[in-house]
Amino acid sequence: QVQLVESGGGLVQAGGSLRLSCAASGSFTSTSAMGWYRQAPGKQRELVARVTSGGRTQDADSGKGRFTITRDNARNTVFLQMNSLKPEDTAVYYCNAGVISRIFEYDYWGQGTQVTVSS
């Protein structure tokens, strides 16, 4: 059984910062791409940023210059540093990871962490 455990969400004023963490735990070989998505009320889930095991990143335009995704491969953990937060960043943020077990790769999602940015 594999779990993605997220932490770091909360309430912050506009212009503030938050750091999200997501750790993959359980029985598996390694992780491939890991990333963050978000879903605001009434909207579809959208990519925020993702990073491959080799460190190549993909960032949505909404967070460029403000959000930075990094990962610790040894701990199968991905981080999202969010600076200069805006009220429109308010959403539930979900961690996503490709988890490799033997020769198969499985897609996992975290339970989500609420980020609320007040104006």
One Martini backbone bead per residue (centre of mass of N, CA, C, O) as a GRO file, in nm:
protein
  119
    1GLN     BB    1   0.096   0.037   0.023
    2VAL     BB    2   0.036   0.372  -0.084
    3GLN     BB    3   0.134   0.700   0.034
    4LEU     BB    4   0.033   1.047   0.039
    5VAL     BB    5   0.180   1.301   0.243
    6GLU     BB    6   0.053   1.604   0.338
    7SER     BB    7   0.184   1.945   0.392
    8GLY     BB    8   0.141   2.317   0.464
    9GLY     BB    9  -0.115   2.427   0.481
   10GLY     BB   10  -0.334   2.731   0.481
   11LEU     BB   11  -0.340   3.056   0.619
   12VAL     BB   12  -0.289   3.356   0.419
   13GLN     BB   13  -0.169   3.639   0.318
   14ALA     BB   14  -0.120   3.846   0.093
   15GLY     BB   15   0.228   3.786   0.006
   16GLY     BB   16   0.278   3.527   0.115
   17SER     BB   17   0.390   3.203   0.251
   18LEU     BB   18   0.433   2.857   0.140
   19ARG     BB   19   0.502   2.502   0.230
   20LEU     BB   20   0.488   2.211   0.056
   21SER     BB   21   0.442   1.860   0.135
   22CYS     BB   22   0.538   1.524  -0.008
   23ALA     BB   23   0.514   1.184   0.098
   24ALA     BB   24   0.622   0.870   0.010
   25SER     BB   25   0.472   0.563   0.122
   26GLY     BB   26   0.590   0.228   0.137
   27SER     BB   27   0.579  -0.024  -0.118
   28PHE     BB   28   0.859   0.048  -0.328
   29THR     BB   29   1.105   0.152  -0.548
   30SER     BB   30   0.998   0.429  -0.686
   31THR     BB   31   0.991   0.752  -0.831
   32SER     BB   32   0.887   0.967  -1.051
   33ALA     BB   33   0.683   1.180  -1.107
   34MET     BB   34   0.618   1.490  -0.934
   35GLY     BB   35   0.329   1.682  -0.800
   36TRP     BB   36   0.105   1.970  -0.845
   37TYR     BB   37  -0.232   2.036  -0.775
   38ARG     BB   38  -0.543   2.225  -0.833
   39GLN     BB   39  -0.871   2.313  -0.668
   40ALA     BB   40  -1.126   2.513  -0.720
   41PRO     BB   41  -1.420   2.626  -0.685
   42GLY     BB   42  -1.576   2.530  -0.986
   43LYS     BB   43  -1.311   2.389  -1.082
   44GLN     BB   44  -1.060   2.250  -1.232
   45ARG     BB   45  -0.804   2.061  -1.231
   46GLU     BB   46  -0.460   2.180  -1.199
   47LEU     BB   47  -0.156   2.253  -1.283
   48VAL     BB   48   0.139   2.367  -1.120
   49ALA     BB   49   0.368   2.131  -1.073
   50ARG     BB   50   0.655   1.939  -1.197
   51VAL     BB   51   0.888   1.655  -1.134
   52THR     BB   52   1.140   1.472  -1.210
   53SER     BB   53   1.384   1.253  -1.116
   54GLY     BB   54   1.595   1.448  -1.283
   55GLY     BB   55   1.467   1.766  -1.242
   56ARG     BB   56   1.249   1.824  -1.435
   57THR     BB   57   1.038   2.097  -1.510
   58GLN     BB   58   0.684   2.196  -1.471
   59ASP     BB   59   0.515   2.512  -1.523
   60ALA     BB   60   0.276   2.712  -1.455
   61ASP     BB   61   0.194   3.032  -1.525
   62SER     BB   62   0.064   3.109  -1.245
   63GLY     BB   63   0.364   3.042  -1.086
   64LYS     BB   64   0.564   3.203  -1.223
   65GLY     BB   65   0.806   3.341  -1.000
   66ARG     BB   66   0.667   3.202  -0.720
   67PHE     BB   67   0.707   2.898  -0.778
   68THR     BB   68   0.877   2.602  -0.628
   69ILE     BB   69   1.003   2.294  -0.734
   70THR     BB   70   1.101   2.008  -0.537
   71ARG     BB   71   1.328   1.724  -0.457
   72ASP     BB   72   1.368   1.409  -0.266
   73ASN     BB   73   1.465   1.104  -0.357
   74ALA     BB   74   1.546   0.961  -0.089
   75ARG     BB   75   1.239   1.056   0.032
   76ASN     BB   76   1.006   1.086  -0.164
   77THR     BB   77   0.995   1.414  -0.197
   78VAL     BB   78   0.783   1.702  -0.234
   79PHE     BB   79   0.802   2.054  -0.311
   80LEU     BB   80   0.623   2.378  -0.246
   81GLN     BB   81   0.713   2.700  -0.308
   82MET     BB   82   0.515   2.983  -0.197
   83ASN     BB   83   0.504   3.305  -0.327
   84SER     BB   84   0.321   3.571  -0.353
   85LEU     BB   85   0.037   3.537  -0.269
   86LYS     BB   86  -0.296   3.491  -0.391
   87PRO     BB   87  -0.630   3.464  -0.385
   88GLU     BB   88  -0.625   3.279  -0.656
   89ASP     BB   89  -0.467   3.038  -0.492
   90THR     BB   90  -0.714   2.932  -0.387
   91ALA     BB   91  -0.706   2.585  -0.276
   92VAL     BB   92  -0.675   2.255  -0.345
   93TYR     BB   93  -0.387   2.062  -0.286
   94TYR     BB   94  -0.233   1.811  -0.494
   95CYS     BB   95  -0.067   1.521  -0.489
   96ASN     BB   96   0.154   1.364  -0.735
   97ALA     BB   97   0.251   1.015  -0.828
   98GLY     BB   98   0.490   0.806  -0.954
   99VAL     BB   99   0.490   0.454  -0.888
  100ILE     BB  100   0.741   0.206  -0.854
  101SER     BB  101   0.675  -0.151  -0.910
  102ARG     BB  102   0.900  -0.295  -1.039
  103ILE     BB  103   0.759  -0.266  -1.374
  104PHE     BB  104   0.551  -0.075  -1.252
  105GLU     BB  105   0.319   0.205  -1.287
  106TYR     BB  106   0.169   0.433  -1.055
  107ASP     BB  107  -0.106   0.642  -0.966
  108TYR     BB  108  -0.101   0.904  -0.721
  109TRP     BB  109  -0.294   1.055  -0.450
  110GLY     BB  110  -0.368   1.283  -0.243
  111GLN     BB  111  -0.597   1.439  -0.013
  112GLY     BB  112  -0.527   1.722   0.042
  113THR     BB  113  -0.463   2.085   0.073
  114GLN     BB  114  -0.541   2.379   0.216
  115VAL     BB  115  -0.543   2.701   0.046
  116THR     BB  116  -0.558   3.031   0.195
  117VAL     BB  117  -0.605   3.362   0.056
  118SER     BB  118  -0.601   3.673   0.183
  119SER     BB  119  -0.681   4.028   0.123
   0.00000   0.00000   0.00000
